[in-house]
Amino acid sequence: MVIHGGFWHQRYGLELGRPLADDLVAHGVAAFNVEYRRVDGGGGWPETGDDVLAALSALPGGPGPVVTLGHSAGGHLAVWAAARHPRVTAAVSQAGVLDLLSHPAVTRRAAELLGGTPDEVPDRYADASPTALLPIGKPVVLVHGDADEDVPFEQSAAFARASGAELVALPGVGHMDVITVGTPAWEACRDAALRLAGARPRRSRPTAPRHRGGG
């Protein structure tokens, strides 16, 4: 299941995920590109998260694994859903927003989603932040470029250290590269999703070194 990003705002929609879903289908898996209510469009918390859970519940039944793949704010929702929904078997975070408290710029944007600051609505931060939900209890792969200009690389690095999740660090890669089909950055994300889904990536060499976080 592909979950688009855009800092939970209305100006970005599921069109961001269509090329990713198409490429996943071309590599032999079923892919569902889902939408959710966003800030200024009926979203907020818990509505935005509830929509992702509802999308997971609406997926066709079957014995196969269900992997959430999300970029930026979608990475937040992908990992959050892995913690919250029993159908999710694994998650791939593409430059995901994983800790809503540790970086001031991220916390400022999260306040728009959650309807207040950490002091004003602490229960929402505790419910919505993937870091606060550790241990997730399922495989998580974190793909993040160290030249990301929008979501600090440390969001993924710190989550890997705290959780033991697999970190795929991409040197020199920016925020949008990981959702640009045809780039090595996207191929790293696709390969992780296919691997977690039990599908064999149609490639003969790894895209990027993989590092497993400790702690």
Summary of the structure (lengths in Angstrom):
residues: 215
radius of gyration: 15.6
end to end distance: 28.5
largest distance: 51.0
contacts: 772
relative contact order: 0.15
helix: 40%
strand: 13%
